[in-house]
Amino acid sequence: MIKKVIINRLEGNTRMGETMSKTLPRLVFVLILFFAFLLKLIYRKNKIPYFDHVIFSLHFLSFFFLLFLIKELLSLLTWWFNPVMILLLLVYLFYALRRAYPLTLWATVGKFVLFVIGSLVTLLIFIIMATSISFMMI
């Protein structure tokens, strides 16, 4: 795989980027389902239906895409907006979890930390999957 990447870079081949841009939008829909499953695992004692977790995941990812759109529109200011965007996402996620799943403050903090860690692991797995699929399509 590394040899393919080096050859593609040296030849100026952009097929990897093209295949990634085709693969990622499809994987986002699968990612929504995995985020919902992660929420179902974290909030399993609340007996909330899986579909409600899917709706929450769609809602949060919509907010993420809105922030990403603003970031792209303000591309001149990205050097300071990236940390602000991450902070806004984390604050928004905490308050969204607090409102959608009413628990005590400390229970929400604990589940927030679990969800963030689980989401980062899930994102890492999906990035590896997207890269692998793109390599197979080259």
VMD Tcl script that builds the backbone (N, CA, C; Angstrom):
set m [mol new atoms 414]
animate dup $m
set s [atomselect $m all]
$s set {name element resname resid chain x y z} {
  {N N MET 1 A 0.816 -1.193 0.000}
  {CA C MET 1 A 0.000 0.000 0.000}
  {C C MET 1 A 0.857 1.254 0.000}
  {N N ILE 2 A 1.886 1.239 0.827}
  {CA C ILE 2 A 2.765 2.399 0.911}
  {C C ILE 2 A 3.452 2.622 -0.433}
  {N N LYS 3 A 3.827 1.536 -1.094}
  {CA C LYS 3 A 4.462 1.642 -2.397}
  {C C LYS 3 A 3.511 2.283 -3.408}
  {N N LYS 4 A 2.219 1.907 -3.367}
  {CA C LYS 4 A 1.226 2.504 -4.261}
  {C C LYS 4 A 1.093 4.003 -4.012}
  {N N VAL 5 A 1.068 4.395 -2.739}
  {CA C VAL 5 A 0.944 5.813 -2.399}
  {C C VAL 5 A 2.137 6.589 -2.924}
  {N N ILE 6 A 3.335 6.065 -2.724}
  {CA C ILE 6 A 4.549 6.755 -3.186}
  {C C ILE 6 A 4.555 6.869 -4.707}
  {N N ILE 7 A 4.194 5.801 -5.399}
  {CA C ILE 7 A 4.151 5.838 -6.865}
  {C C ILE 7 A 3.116 6.851 -7.350}
  {N N ASN 8 A 1.940 6.852 -6.719}
  {CA C ASN 8 A 0.896 7.804 -7.100}
  {C C ASN 8 A 1.334 9.236 -6.850}
  {N N ARG 9 A 2.019 9.485 -5.748}
  {CA C ARG 9 A 2.499 10.838 -5.441}
  {C C ARG 9 A 3.557 11.285 -6.430}
  {N N LEU 10 A 4.492 10.387 -6.756}
  {CA C LEU 10 A 5.557 10.741 -7.679}
  {C C LEU 10 A 5.028 10.999 -9.090}
  {N N GLU 11 A 4.016 10.246 -9.485}
  {CA C GLU 11 A 3.447 10.416 -10.813}
  {C C GLU 11 A 2.427 11.555 -10.856}
  {N N GLY 12 A 2.086 12.107 -9.701}
  {CA C GLY 12 A 1.086 13.174 -9.674}
  {C C GLY 12 A -0.314 12.644 -9.906}
  {N N ASN 13 A -0.516 11.392 -9.603}
  {CA C ASN 13 A -1.804 10.750 -9.816}
  {C C ASN 13 A -2.772 11.163 -8.712}
  {N N THR 14 A -3.964 11.600 -9.089}
  {CA C THR 14 A -4.957 12.050 -8.111}
  {C C THR 14 A -6.095 11.046 -7.954}
  {N N ARG 15 A -5.889 9.836 -8.440}
  {CA C ARG 15 A -6.965 8.830 -8.337}
  {C C ARG 15 A -7.318 8.511 -6.895}
  {N N MET 16 A -6.324 8.542 -5.996}
  {CA C MET 16 A -6.592 8.252 -4.588}
  {C C MET 16 A -7.557 9.284 -4.018}
  {N N GLY 17 A -7.301 10.541 -4.290}
  {CA C GLY 17 A -8.188 11.592 -3.803}
  {C C GLY 17 A -9.577 11.488 -4.400}
  {N N GLU 18 A -9.648 11.128 -5.671}
  {CA C GLU 18 A -10.946 10.978 -6.325}
  {C C GLU 18 A -11.745 9.837 -5.723}
  {N N THR 19 A -11.082 8.718 -5.484}
  {CA C THR 19 A -11.803 7.582 -4.907}
  {C C THR 19 A -12.191 7.857 -3.459}
  {N N MET 20 A -11.351 8.578 -2.725}
  {CA C MET 20 A -11.718 8.942 -1.348}
  {C C MET 20 A -12.938 9.849 -1.346}
  {N N SER 21 A -12.990 10.792 -2.286}
  {CA C SER 21 A -14.141 11.705 -2.332}
  {C C SER 21 A -15.420 10.977 -2.728}
  {N N LYS 22 A -15.303 9.843 -3.404}
  {CA C LYS 22 A -16.485 9.037 -3.727}
  {C C LYS 22 A -16.868 8.110 -2.580}
  {N N THR 23 A -15.883 7.649 -1.829}
  {CA C THR 23 A -16.123 6.669 -0.777}
  {C C THR 23 A -16.660 7.307 0.505}
  {N N LEU 24 A -16.102 8.442 0.900}
  {CA C LEU 24 A -16.457 9.048 2.185}
  {C C LEU 24 A -17.938 9.399 2.330}
  {N N PRO 25 A -18.600 9.993 1.342}
  {CA C PRO 25 A -20.029 10.298 1.546}
  {C C PRO 25 A -20.882 9.066 1.825}
  {N N ARG 26 A -20.519 7.951 1.210}
  {CA C ARG 26 A -21.266 6.711 1.467}
  {C C ARG 26 A -21.020 6.198 2.879}
  {N N LEU 27 A -19.789 6.330 3.334}
  {CA C LEU 27 A -19.464 5.838 4.665}
  {C C LEU 27 A -20.066 6.707 5.776}
  {N N VAL 28 A -20.368 7.964 5.467}
  {CA C VAL 28 A -20.978 8.839 6.484}
  {C C VAL 28 A -22.327 8.290 6.913}
  {N N PHE 29 A -23.092 7.752 5.977}
  {CA C PHE 29 A -24.390 7.191 6.336}
  {C C PHE 29 A -24.239 5.968 7.227}
  {N N VAL 30 A -23.224 5.168 6.983}
  {CA C VAL 30 A -22.951 4.021 7.847}
  {C C VAL 30 A -22.448 4.502 9.205}
  {N N LEU 31 A -21.670 5.574 9.188}
  {CA C LEU 31 A -21.143 6.150 10.428}
  {C C LEU 31 A -22.264 6.622 11.346}
  {N N ILE 32 A -23.321 7.177 10.783}
  {CA C ILE 32 A -24.473 7.614 11.571}
  {C C ILE 32 A -25.058 6.432 12.340}
  {N N LEU 33 A -25.161 5.304 11.676}
  {CA C LEU 33 A -25.708 4.118 12.332}
  {C C LEU 33 A -24.789 3.619 13.451}
  {N N PHE 34 A -23.474 3.723 13.240}
  {CA C PHE 34 A -22.535 3.309 14.285}
  {C C PHE 34 A -22.568 4.262 15.480}
  {N N PHE 35 A -22.708 5.566 15.221}
  {CA C PHE 35 A -22.847 6.518 16.327}
  {C C PHE 35 A -24.112 6.218 17.127}
  {N N ALA 36 A -25.191 5.896 16.422}
  {CA C ALA 36 A -26.439 5.562 17.102}
  {C C ALA 36 A -26.275 4.286 17.928}
  {N N PHE 37 A -25.560 3.312 17.389}
  {CA C PHE 37 A -25.310 2.076 18.130}
  {C C PHE 37 A -24.469 2.354 19.374}
  {N N LEU 38 A -23.479 3.232 19.237}
  {CA C LEU 38 A -22.658 3.613 20.386}
  {C C LEU 38 A -23.515 4.280 21.463}
  {N N LEU 39 A -24.404 5.161 21.047}
  {CA C LEU 39 A -25.321 5.794 22.012}
  {C C LEU 39 A -26.243 4.759 22.658}
  {N N LYS 40 A -26.700 3.798 21.864}
  {CA C LYS 40 A -27.559 2.732 22.407}
  {C C LYS 40 A -26.810 1.934 23.479}
  {N N LEU 41 A -25.520 1.668 23.254}
  {CA C LEU 41 A -24.726 0.952 24.257}
  {C C LEU 41 A -24.531 1.793 25.520}
  {N N ILE 42 A -24.247 3.072 25.344}
  {CA C ILE 42 A -23.979 3.935 26.493}
  {C C ILE 42 A -25.245 4.176 27.309}
  {N N TYR 43 A -26.370 4.360 26.636}
  {CA C TYR 43 A -27.634 4.654 27.323}
  {C C TYR 43 A -28.567 3.443 27.335}
  {N N ARG 44 A -28.028 2.250 27.489}
  {CA C ARG 44 A -28.842 1.039 27.427}
  {C C ARG 44 A -29.820 0.916 28.593}
  {N N LYS 45 A -29.510 1.490 29.737}
  {CA C LYS 45 A -30.410 1.392 30.892}
  {C C LYS 45 A -31.645 2.274 30.740}
  {N N ASN 46 A -31.587 3.263 29.857}
  {CA C ASN 46 A -32.711 4.178 29.678}
  {C C ASN 46 A -33.816 3.597 28.812}
  {N N LYS 47 A -33.562 2.477 28.167}
  {CA C LYS 47 A -34.536 1.790 27.312}
  {C C LYS 47 A -35.097 2.709 26.219}
  {N N ILE 48 A -34.224 3.483 25.604}
  {CA C ILE 48 A -34.603 4.372 24.506}
  {C C ILE 48 A -34.476 3.590 23.204}
  {N N PRO 49 A -35.469 3.679 22.320}
  {CA C PRO 49 A -35.399 2.934 21.057}
  {C C PRO 49 A -34.201 3.372 20.203}
  {N N TYR 50 A -33.688 2.432 19.427}
  {CA C TYR 50 A -32.524 2.683 18.572}
  {C C TYR 50 A -32.794 3.829 17.606}
  {N N PHE 51 A -34.007 3.906 17.097}
  {CA C PHE 51 A -34.345 4.945 16.127}
  {C C PHE 51 A -34.158 6.346 16.710}
  {N N ASP 52 A -34.439 6.523 17.985}
  {CA C ASP 52 A -34.220 7.827 18.626}
  {C C ASP 52 A -32.736 8.179 18.642}
  {N N HIS 53 A -31.894 7.196 18.819}
  {CA C HIS 53 A -30.448 7.437 18.772}
  {C C HIS 53 A -30.009 7.803 17.348}
  {N N VAL 54 A -30.632 7.193 16.353}
  {CA C VAL 54 A -30.326 7.536 14.957}
  {C C VAL 54 A -30.694 8.994 14.693}
  {N N ILE 55 A -31.848 9.416 15.187}
  {CA C ILE 55 A -32.275 10.807 15.008}
  {C C ILE 55 A -31.283 11.748 15.694}
  {N N PHE 56 A -30.856 11.413 16.901}
  {CA C PHE 56 A -29.880 12.253 17.593}
  {C C PHE 56 A -28.570 12.319 16.800}
  {N N SER 57 A -28.117 11.189 16.267}
  {CA C SER 57 A -26.880 11.160 15.480}
  {C C SER 57 A -27.010 12.017 14.217}
  {N N LEU 58 A -28.149 11.925 13.545}
  {CA C LEU 58 A -28.384 12.773 12.373}
  {C C LEU 58 A -28.359 14.251 12.756}
  {N N HIS 59 A -28.979 14.563 13.864}
  {CA C HIS 59 A -29.023 15.946 14.340}
  {C C HIS 59 A -27.617 16.474 14.622}
  {N N PHE 60 A -26.811 15.689 15.327}
  {CA C PHE 60 A -25.464 16.138 15.667}
  {C C PHE 60 A -24.575 16.250 14.427}
  {N N LEU 61 A -24.649 15.276 13.536}
  {CA C LEU 61 A -23.838 15.349 12.324}
  {C C LEU 61 A -24.286 16.490 11.418}
  {N N SER 62 A -25.560 16.847 11.458}
  {CA C SER 62 A -26.028 18.025 10.713}
  {C C SER 62 A -25.384 19.281 11.264}
  {N N PHE 63 A -25.286 19.374 12.585}
  {CA C PHE 63 A -24.610 20.521 13.190}
  {C C PHE 63 A -23.135 20.531 12.808}
  {N N PHE 64 A -22.499 19.368 12.797}
  {CA C PHE 64 A -21.100 19.277 12.379}
  {C C PHE 64 A -20.928 19.761 10.942}
  {N N PHE 65 A -21.806 19.319 10.037}
  {CA C PHE 65 A -21.701 19.734 8.642}
  {C C PHE 65 A -21.961 21.229 8.486}
  {N N LEU 66 A -22.845 21.782 9.292}
  {CA C LEU 66 A -23.082 23.232 9.267}
  {C C LEU 66 A -21.817 23.985 9.684}
  {N N LEU 67 A -21.169 23.539 10.749}
  {CA C LEU 67 A -19.912 24.171 11.161}
  {C C LEU 67 A -18.831 24.005 10.101}
  {N N PHE 68 A -18.786 22.838 9.486}
  {CA C PHE 68 A -17.794 22.605 8.443}
  {C C PHE 68 A -18.048 23.513 7.242}
  {N N LEU 69 A -19.309 23.737 6.889}
  {CA C LEU 69 A -19.648 24.647 5.805}
  {C C LEU 69 A -19.209 26.069 6.129}
  {N N ILE 70 A -19.459 26.507 7.352}
  {CA C ILE 70 A -19.023 27.843 7.773}
  {C C ILE 70 A -17.510 27.945 7.706}
  {N N LYS 71 A -16.826 26.902 8.136}
  {CA C LYS 71 A -15.356 26.885 8.075}
  {C C LYS 71 A -14.868 27.019 6.635}
  {N N GLU 72 A -15.497 26.311 5.730}
  {CA C GLU 72 A -15.091 26.388 4.330}
  {C C GLU 72 A -15.398 27.761 3.739}
  {N N LEU 73 A -16.512 28.357 4.135}
  {CA C LEU 73 A -16.842 29.685 3.632}
  {C C LEU 73 A -15.885 30.739 4.163}
  {N N LEU 74 A -15.407 30.535 5.363}
  {CA C LEU 74 A -14.452 31.453 5.972}
  {C C LEU 74 A -13.031 30.904 5.866}
  {N N SER 75 A -12.699 30.396 4.705}
  {CA C SER 75 A -11.419 29.692 4.547}
  {C C SER 75 A -10.209 30.567 4.864}
  {N N LEU 76 A -10.356 31.871 4.807}
  {CA C LEU 76 A -9.243 32.749 5.166}
  {C C LEU 76 A -8.972 32.734 6.666}
  {N N LEU 77 A -9.959 32.346 7.436}
  {CA C LEU 77 A -9.825 32.393 8.889}
  {C C LEU 77 A -9.616 31.025 9.518}
  {N N THR 78 A -9.273 30.032 8.724}
  {CA C THR 78 A -9.204 28.668 9.258}
  {C C THR 78 A -8.119 28.482 10.308}
  {N N TRP 79 A -7.113 29.326 10.302}
  {CA C TRP 79 A -6.043 29.132 11.273}
  {C C TRP 79 A -6.544 29.297 12.701}
  {N N TRP 80 A -7.580 30.064 12.918}
  {CA C TRP 80 A -8.112 30.201 14.276}
  {C C TRP 80 A -9.460 29.525 14.431}
  {N N PHE 81 A -10.124 29.186 13.325}
  {CA C PHE 81 A -11.467 28.626 13.451}
  {C C PHE 81 A -11.454 27.136 13.755}
  {N N ASN 82 A -10.407 26.416 13.405}
  {CA C ASN 82 A -10.361 24.977 13.674}
  {C C ASN 82 A -10.487 24.655 15.166}
  {N N PRO 83 A -9.689 25.273 16.049}
  {CA C PRO 83 A -9.879 24.989 17.478}
  {C C PRO 83 A -11.235 25.464 17.988}
  {N N VAL 84 A -11.728 26.569 17.459}
  {CA C VAL 84 A -13.046 27.070 17.860}
  {C C VAL 84 A -14.127 26.086 17.430}
  {N N MET 85 A -13.972 25.523 16.234}
  {CA C MET 85 A -14.943 24.552 15.725}
  {C C MET 85 A -14.980 23.302 16.606}
  {N N ILE 86 A -13.832 22.817 17.004}
  {CA C ILE 86 A -13.776 21.630 17.867}
  {C C ILE 86 A -14.409 21.938 19.216}
  {N N LEU 87 A -14.101 23.098 19.767}
  {CA C LEU 87 A -14.684 23.486 21.051}
  {C C LEU 87 A -16.199 23.629 20.945}
  {N N LEU 88 A -16.684 24.266 19.872}
  {CA C LEU 88 A -18.131 24.393 19.662}
  {C C LEU 88 A -18.798 23.032 19.541}
  {N N LEU 89 A -18.166 22.108 18.813}
  {CA C LEU 89 A -18.727 20.763 18.670}
  {C C LEU 89 A -18.831 20.046 20.010}
  {N N LEU 90 A -17.778 20.148 20.813}
  {CA C LEU 90 A -17.793 19.464 22.110}
  {C C LEU 90 A -18.816 20.074 23.058}
  {N N VAL 91 A -18.888 21.386 23.107}
  {CA C VAL 91 A -19.871 22.059 23.976}
  {C C VAL 91 A -21.279 21.732 23.505}
  {N N TYR 92 A -21.491 21.809 22.192}
  {CA C TYR 92 A -22.815 21.500 21.653}
  {C C TYR 92 A -23.200 20.057 21.939}
  {N N LEU 93 A -22.257 19.137 21.768}
  {CA C LEU 93 A -22.539 17.725 22.038}
  {C C LEU 93 A -22.910 17.510 23.496}
  {N N PHE 94 A -22.179 18.143 24.404}
  {CA C PHE 94 A -22.481 17.974 25.820}
  {C C PHE 94 A -23.899 18.448 26.136}
  {N N TYR 95 A -24.242 19.650 25.677}
  {CA C TYR 95 A -25.574 20.173 25.979}
  {C C TYR 95 A -26.671 19.408 25.229}
  {N N ALA 96 A -26.357 18.899 24.049}
  {CA C ALA 96 A -27.337 18.091 23.321}
  {C C ALA 96 A -27.591 16.770 24.043}
  {N N LEU 97 A -26.532 16.144 24.541}
  {CA C LEU 97 A -26.708 14.914 25.323}
  {C C LEU 97 A -27.475 15.199 26.599}
  {N N ARG 98 A -27.156 16.310 27.224}
  {CA C ARG 98 A -27.822 16.675 28.483}
  {C C ARG 98 A -29.317 16.886 28.275}
  {N N ARG 99 A -29.668 17.481 27.124}
  {CA C ARG 99 A -31.075 17.762 26.854}
  {C C ARG 99 A -31.817 16.528 26.327}
  {N N ALA 100 A -31.178 15.766 25.452}
  {CA C ALA 100 A -31.849 14.614 24.847}
  {C C ALA 100 A -31.955 13.429 25.808}
  {N N TYR 101 A -30.964 13.282 26.681}
  {CA C TYR 101 A -30.940 12.174 27.631}
  {C C TYR 101 A -30.823 12.771 29.035}
  {N N PRO 102 A -31.936 13.157 29.635}
  {CA C PRO 102 A -31.872 13.849 30.930}
  {C C PRO 102 A -31.350 12.949 32.059}
  {N N LEU 103 A -30.126 13.222 32.481}
  {CA C LEU 103 A -29.495 12.535 33.603}
  {C C LEU 103 A -28.873 13.596 34.497}
  {N N THR 104 A -28.254 13.151 35.567}
  {CA C THR 104 A -27.555 14.109 36.426}
  {C C THR 104 A -26.343 14.658 35.670}
  {N N LEU 105 A -25.796 15.733 36.188}
  {CA C LEU 105 A -24.663 16.386 35.534}
  {C C LEU 105 A -23.478 15.436 35.406}
  {N N TRP 106 A -23.135 14.745 36.487}
  {CA C TRP 106 A -21.963 13.865 36.467}
  {C C TRP 106 A -22.186 12.629 35.614}
  {N N ALA 107 A -23.411 12.135 35.576}
  {CA C ALA 107 A -23.712 11.004 34.694}
  {C C ALA 107 A -23.574 11.430 33.229}
  {N N THR 108 A -24.024 12.642 32.936}
  {CA C THR 108 A -23.881 13.162 31.575}
  {C C THR 108 A -22.410 13.352 31.220}
  {N N VAL 109 A -21.615 13.867 32.161}
  {CA C VAL 109 A -20.179 14.055 31.908}
  {C C VAL 109 A -19.521 12.708 31.616}
  {N N GLY 110 A -19.824 11.703 32.411}
  {CA C GLY 110 A -19.245 10.377 32.202}
  {C C GLY 110 A -19.637 9.782 30.863}
  {N N LYS 111 A -20.902 9.877 30.516}
  {CA C LYS 111 A -21.366 9.324 29.244}
  {C C LYS 111 A -20.849 10.151 28.064}
  {N N PHE 112 A -20.687 11.456 28.275}
  {CA C PHE 112 A -20.099 12.329 27.255}
  {C C PHE 112 A -18.666 11.887 26.944}
  {N N VAL 113 A -17.891 11.638 27.990}
  {CA C VAL 113 A -16.501 11.198 27.802}
  {C C VAL 113 A -16.471 9.845 27.087}
  {N N LEU 114 A -17.331 8.923 27.506}
  {CA C LEU 114 A -17.399 7.614 26.836}
  {C C LEU 114 A -17.765 7.764 25.363}
  {N N PHE 115 A -18.731 8.629 25.087}
  {CA C PHE 115 A -19.167 8.811 23.702}
  {C C PHE 115 A -18.073 9.457 22.854}
  {N N VAL 116 A -17.372 10.437 23.397}
  {CA C VAL 116 A -16.300 11.094 22.643}
  {C C VAL 116 A -15.185 10.095 22.345}
  {N N ILE 117 A -14.778 9.320 23.341}
  {CA C ILE 117 A -13.724 8.322 23.119}
  {C C ILE 117 A -14.188 7.269 22.113}
  {N N GLY 118 A -15.401 6.772 22.287}
  {CA C GLY 118 A -15.940 5.788 21.346}
  {C C GLY 118 A -16.074 6.352 19.940}
  {N N SER 119 A -16.459 7.614 19.832}
  {CA C SER 119 A -16.594 8.252 18.521}
  {C C SER 119 A -15.241 8.401 17.844}
  {N N LEU 120 A -14.219 8.769 18.612}
  {CA C LEU 120 A -12.886 8.906 18.029}
  {C C LEU 120 A -12.365 7.561 17.521}
  {N N VAL 121 A -12.600 6.505 18.284}
  {CA C VAL 121 A -12.186 5.165 17.846}
  {C C VAL 121 A -12.961 4.768 16.589}
  {N N THR 122 A -14.267 5.038 16.577}
  {CA C THR 122 A -15.092 4.724 15.414}
  {C C THR 122 A -14.633 5.504 14.194}
  {N N LEU 123 A -14.344 6.788 14.371}
  {CA C LEU 123 A -13.854 7.601 13.255}
  {C C LEU 123 A -12.532 7.070 12.714}
  {N N LEU 124 A -11.657 6.664 13.605}
  {CA C LEU 124 A -10.381 6.102 13.181}
  {C C LEU 124 A -10.596 4.838 12.351}
  {N N ILE 125 A -11.483 3.981 12.797}
  {CA C ILE 125 A -11.786 2.752 12.057}
  {C C ILE 125 A -12.362 3.082 10.685}
  {N N PHE 126 A -13.260 4.077 10.629}
  {CA C PHE 126 A -13.866 4.432 9.352}
  {C C PHE 126 A -12.870 5.100 8.409}
  {N N ILE 127 A -11.940 5.853 8.929}
  {CA C ILE 127 A -10.909 6.446 8.075}
  {C C ILE 127 A -10.029 5.339 7.490}
  {N N ILE 128 A -9.695 4.355 8.319}
  {CA C ILE 128 A -8.904 3.218 7.826}
  {C C ILE 128 A -9.694 2.452 6.771}
  {N N MET 129 A -10.997 2.264 7.001}
  {CA C MET 129 A -11.831 1.569 6.022}
  {C C MET 129 A -11.903 2.341 4.711}
  {N N ALA 130 A -12.102 3.655 4.795}
  {CA C ALA 130 A -12.189 4.473 3.585}
  {C C ALA 130 A -10.900 4.431 2.793}
  {N N THR 131 A -9.786 4.493 3.513}
  {CA C THR 131 A -8.477 4.432 2.854}
  {C C THR 131 A -8.282 3.072 2.199}
  {N N SER 132 A -8.647 2.011 2.896}
  {CA C SER 132 A -8.494 0.657 2.338}
  {C C SER 132 A -9.359 0.476 1.104}
  {N N ILE 133 A -10.598 0.953 1.160}
  {CA C ILE 133 A -11.492 0.841 0.001}
  {C C ILE 133 A -10.925 1.632 -1.167}
  {N N SER 134 A -10.396 2.806 -0.877}
  {CA C SER 134 A -9.813 3.619 -1.941}
  {C C SER 134 A -8.606 2.949 -2.571}
  {N N PHE 135 A -7.790 2.290 -1.750}
  {CA C PHE 135 A -6.649 1.557 -2.298}
  {C C PHE 135 A -7.097 0.419 -3.197}
  {N N MET 136 A -8.168 -0.260 -2.812}
  {CA C MET 136 A -8.648 -1.365 -3.629}
  {C C MET 136 A -9.226 -0.882 -4.956}
  {N N MET 137 A -9.737 0.348 -4.960}
  {CA C MET 137 A -10.372 0.874 -6.177}
  {C C MET 137 A -9.361 1.490 -7.141}
  {N N ILE 138 A -8.119 1.719 -6.680}
  {CA C ILE 138 A -7.107 2.333 -7.550}
  {C C ILE 138 A -6.686 1.342 -8.605}
}
mol reanalyze $m
mol bondsrecalc $m
mol representation Tube
mol addrep $m
